[in-house]
Amino acid sequence: MITAPPSLLTLTNPFEERLEQVEALLAAQVEAGRSPLETALAQLITAGGKRLRPRLALLTGSLLRADPGPLLCLAAAVEMLHTATLIHDDLVDGAGLRRGVETLNVRWPAAASVLVGDHAFTRAARLALATGSLPAIDLFTETMARMVDGEITHLTRAPGIIDQEAYYTWIGAKTAVLFELAAAAPALLGPAEPAQAAAARRFGFQIGMAFQVVDDVLDFSPGPSNLGKPAGQDLRQGTLTLPALLYYQTDPDDPDLLAIASREQLDKEILERLLARIRGSGALEAAIETAQRYISEGLEALDRLPEGPERPLLEVLARSIVDRAK
């Protein structure tokens, strides 16, 4: 049985200190000394990060008067689920770095990385069950199913240029649904009205879409990007994200882009020249405008939620997503 200490519910600085308790709940899910693999998972969990998703859950839940104890478990479940997906994503992508640190699949066989990711999934489910809310648990499992289905669809796609609609569908399943879960599930832990729950869900999804678009823009940053991985990693793997798709609209006959879309390997110099052409085309700026539109749509949904001290903090969180690219 996972429980949150009641002392946490009456702190004078509830948001940051409740986030600390989320960290404690996460750390309690693994026994670092039990095995090298569990130690590796513990290191991933304690490595930190922005913790945007648990922040989103805590703020939205507080605004909608969610039961504080289950809310803490939910926020931890969302972050643990995020950690699990990162482990599997790094393995599928063959990524060597995550936030500037070697990924598990660099140090361990693929099977070991899969097992660590699976372990994180089970811990995420355990935390979700600890909320005791069947609607929240149902949304949690629905989110997992959508994420897996989206990745399978993406991995099995035919070679060639994908259209922007397919891209938006993919990032919706890959990233936005987890933000949606973080904002929507707290509404199921309290007295929120259906209209408020729907507004919270839309807010989370829209800012999640913006988050992935900005991530895809940052992937084109010269040198090592602030994502902690080599610039142009997606393009090197044959994945055309929004900046590349927007560039394709202006230069549909670029032979190098067409070669990557057909999953041909380009040498480093040709790839660097293609990256430079995309950076100079205005595609990155156009993609940022798309992200800003998603944020604006999310803030419109936020306006339909009740007044409270959390609302301006949620607005700051949403706007910070695009600020990463400035």
C-alpha positions in Angstrom: 0.0 0.0 0.0 1.5 3.4 -1.1 0.5 6.3 1.1 1.5 9.9 1.2 2.4 11.4 4.6 -0.5 13.6 5.9 2.0 16.2 7.0 2.6 17.0 3.4 -0.9 18.2 2.9 -0.6 21.3 5.2 2.7 22.8 4.1 3.0 26.5 3.7 4.7 26.1 0.3 2.5 23.2 -1.0 3.5 23.0 -4.6 7.2 22.7 -4.4 7.1 20.6 -1.2 4.5 18.3 -2.6 6.8 17.9 -5.6 9.5 16.8 -3.2 7.2 14.2 -1.8 6.6 13.0 -5.4 10.3 12.6 -5.7 10.3 10.5 -2.5 7.5 8.3 -3.8 9.5 7.7 -7.0 12.7 6.9 -5.2 10.8 4.4 -2.9 9.7 2.3 -5.9 13.2 0.9 -6.5 15.8 -0.8 -4.3 19.1 0.6 -5.7 21.3 -2.0 -4.1 19.3 -5.0 -5.1 20.8 -5.4 -8.6 22.8 -3.4 -11.1 19.8 -2.9 -13.3 17.6 -1.6 -10.5 20.5 0.7 -9.5 20.4 2.0 -13.1 16.7 2.7 -12.9 17.2 4.4 -9.5 19.8 6.6 -11.1 17.5 7.5 -13.9 14.7 8.4 -11.5 16.9 10.5 -9.2 18.6 12.3 -12.2 15.9 14.9 -12.0 14.6 16.9 -14.9 12.0 19.6 -15.2 9.3 17.3 -13.8 6.7 19.1 -16.0 4.2 16.3 -15.9 4.0 15.9 -12.1 4.0 19.6 -11.7 1.1 19.8 -14.1 -0.8 17.0 -12.2 -0.2 18.7 -8.8 -1.3 22.1 -9.9 -4.3 21.0 -11.9 -5.4 18.7 -9.0 -5.0 21.4 -6.4 -7.0 23.8 -8.6 -9.8 21.2 -9.0 -9.7 20.2 -5.3 -8.5 16.7 -5.9 -7.9 14.4 -2.9 -4.3 15.3 -2.0 -3.0 11.9 -1.0 -4.1 10.1 -4.2 -3.0 13.1 -6.2 0.6 12.6 -5.0 0.5 9.0 -6.1 -1.0 10.0 -9.4 1.7 12.6 -10.0 4.4 10.0 -9.3 2.7 7.4 -11.5 2.7 9.9 -14.4 6.4 10.6 -14.0 7.3 6.9 -13.6 5.3 6.1 -16.8 7.3 8.9 -18.5 10.6 7.4 -17.4 9.5 3.9 -18.7 8.7 5.3 -22.1 12.1 7.1 -22.3 13.9 3.9 -21.6 12.1 2.1 -24.4 12.3 5.1 -26.8 16.1 5.2 -26.3 16.3 1.5 -27.1 14.1 1.8 -30.2 16.0 4.9 -31.5 19.4 3.5 -30.6 20.1 6.7 -28.7 23.4 6.9 -26.9 22.6 10.0 -24.8 19.7 11.3 -22.7 20.2 14.7 -21.0 23.9 14.4 -21.7 24.2 11.1 -19.9 24.7 7.6 -21.5 21.5 5.7 -22.0 20.9 2.2 -20.6 21.3 0.6 -24.0 24.9 1.9 -24.2 25.8 0.1 -21.0 23.6 -3.0 -21.2 22.3 -5.5 -23.7 19.0 -4.7 -25.4 17.1 -7.3 -23.3 18.3 -5.7 -20.1 17.1 -2.3 -21.2 13.7 -3.7 -22.1 13.4 -5.3 -18.6 14.3 -2.1 -16.8 11.7 -0.3 -18.9 9.2 -3.0 -18.1 10.0 -2.7 -14.4 9.4 1.0 -14.6 6.0 0.3 -16.2 5.0 -2.0 -13.4 6.0 0.5 -10.8 4.0 3.2 -12.6 0.9 0.9 -12.6 1.4 0.2 -8.9 1.4 4.0 -8.2 -1.7 4.5 -10.3 -3.5 1.7 -8.4 -2.6 3.4 -5.2 -4.9 6.3 -6.1 -7.8 4.0 -5.4 -9.7 5.8 -8.2 -11.1 3.4 -10.9 -11.8 6.3 -13.4 -8.2 7.6 -13.0 -6.8 4.0 -13.3 -8.9 3.5 -16.4 -7.5 6.7 -18.0 -4.0 5.7 -17.0 -4.3 2.3 -18.8 -6.0 4.0 -21.8 -3.1 6.4 -22.1 -0.6 3.5 -22.0 -2.5 1.8 -24.8 -2.6 4.9 -27.0 1.1 5.5 -26.5 2.0 1.9 -27.5 -0.4 1.9 -30.5 1.1 5.2 -31.7 4.6 3.9 -31.6 3.7 0.7 -33.4 2.0 2.7 -36.1 5.0 4.9 -36.5 7.5 2.1 -36.5 5.6 0.1 -39.2 5.0 3.1 -41.5 6.1 2.7 -45.1 9.2 4.6 -46.3 8.6 8.0 -47.9 7.5 11.5 -46.9 4.7 11.4 -44.3 2.1 14.1 -44.3 1.8 16.6 -41.5 -1.5 15.0 -40.3 0.3 11.7 -39.7 3.0 13.6 -37.8 0.5 15.3 -35.6 -1.3 12.0 -34.9 2.0 10.4 -34.0 3.2 13.1 -31.5 -0.3 13.2 -30.1 0.1 9.5 -29.1 3.8 9.7 -28.3 3.8 12.8 -26.1 0.6 14.8 -25.8 -1.5 12.0 -24.3 0.9 11.8 -21.2 0.4 15.6 -20.6 -3.3 15.0 -21.1 -3.2 12.3 -18.5 -1.4 14.6 -16.1 -4.0 17.3 -16.4 -7.1 15.2 -16.8 -6.7 12.4 -14.2 -6.6 14.8 -11.2 -10.1 16.0 -12.2 -11.2 12.4 -11.5 -9.9 12.5 -7.9 -12.2 15.2 -6.7 -15.5 17.1 -7.2 -14.7 18.6 -10.6 -17.6 18.9 -13.0 -17.5 17.1 -16.4 -17.0 20.4 -18.3 -14.0 21.2 -16.0 -12.5 17.7 -16.5 -12.9 18.1 -20.3 -11.2 21.6 -20.2 -8.3 20.2 -18.1 -7.9 17.3 -20.6 -7.8 19.7 -23.6 -5.3 22.0 -21.8 -3.0 19.1 -21.1 -3.2 17.7 -24.6 -2.6 21.0 -26.4 0.5 21.9 -24.3 1.8 18.4 -24.8 1.6 18.9 -28.6 3.5 22.1 -28.2 6.1 20.4 -26.1 6.9 17.8 -28.7 7.0 20.3 -31.6 9.5 22.4 -29.6 11.5 19.3 -28.9 11.6 18.6 -32.6 12.8 22.1 -33.3 15.5 21.9 -30.6 16.8 18.7 -32.3 18.0 21.0 -35.2 20.1 23.2 -32.9 23.7 23.4 -34.1 26.1 21.4 -32.0 25.0 19.3 -29.1 21.4 20.3 -28.6 20.0 21.3 -25.2 18.2 18.0 -25.3 21.5 16.3 -24.4 21.8 14.5 -27.7 23.6 15.2 -31.1 21.9 17.7 -33.3 19.8 16.2 -36.1 19.4 12.9 -34.3 15.8 12.4 -35.7 16.9 13.1 -39.2 19.9 10.8 -38.9 17.4 8.0 -38.0 15.2 8.8 -41.0 12.5 10.4 -38.9 11.0 13.5 -40.5 9.6 15.8 -37.8 7.7 19.1 -38.3 10.7 21.3 -39.3 11.7 18.8 -42.0 8.1 18.5 -43.2 7.7 22.3 -43.4 11.0 22.5 -45.3 9.7 19.9 -47.7 6.8 22.2 -48.5 9.2 24.8 -49.8 11.7 22.4 -51.4 9.9 19.2 -52.3 12.7 18.1 -54.7 15.6 18.2 -52.3 17.3 14.9 -53.1 18.9 14.5 -49.7 15.6 14.9 -47.8 13.9 12.4 -50.2 16.8 10.0 -49.7 16.4 10.1 -45.9 12.6 9.7 -46.2 13.4 6.5 -48.2 15.6 5.4 -45.3 18.9 5.7 -47.2 22.0 6.5 -45.2 23.7 9.8 -46.0 27.3 10.5 -45.0 27.9 13.1 -42.3 28.9 16.0 -44.6 25.7 15.7 -46.7 23.6 15.4 -43.6 25.1 18.5 -42.1 24.5 20.5 -45.3 20.8 19.3 -45.3 20.5 20.4 -41.6 21.9 23.8 -42.5 19.4 24.2 -45.4 16.5 23.4 -43.1 17.8 25.8 -40.5 18.0 28.6 -43.1 14.7 27.9 -44.7 12.4 29.5 -42.0 11.0 26.0 -41.1 12.1 26.2 -37.5 10.4 29.6 -37.0 7.2 28.2 -38.7 7.3 25.2 -36.4 7.6 27.5 -33.3 4.6 29.4 -34.5 2.7 26.1 -34.6 3.8 25.3 -31.0 2.6 28.8 -30.0 -0.8 28.1 -31.5 -1.1 24.9 -29.5 -0.2 26.9 -26.3 -2.9 29.5 -27.1 -5.5 26.8 -27.6 -4.4 25.2 -24.3 -4.7 28.6 -22.5 -8.2 29.0 -23.9 -9.1 25.7 -22.2 -7.4 26.8 -19.0 -9.6 29.8 -18.9 -12.6 27.5 -18.5 -11.2 26.1 -15.2 -12.0 27.7 -11.9 -10.2 30.7 -10.6 -7.4 30.0 -8.1 -3.7 30.6 -7.3 -2.8 27.6 -9.4 -4.1 29.0 -12.7 -1.4 31.6 -13.2 1.2 29.0 -12.3 -0.3 26.7 -14.9 -0.1 29.5 -17.5 3.5 30.0 -16.7 4.2 26.3 -17.1 2.5 26.3 -20.4 4.3 29.3 -21.7 7.7 28.0 -20.5 7.3 25.1 -23.0 7.8 27.5 -26.0 10.3 29.6 -24.1 12.8 26.7 -24.3 13.3 27.4 -27.9 14.2 31.1 -27.4 
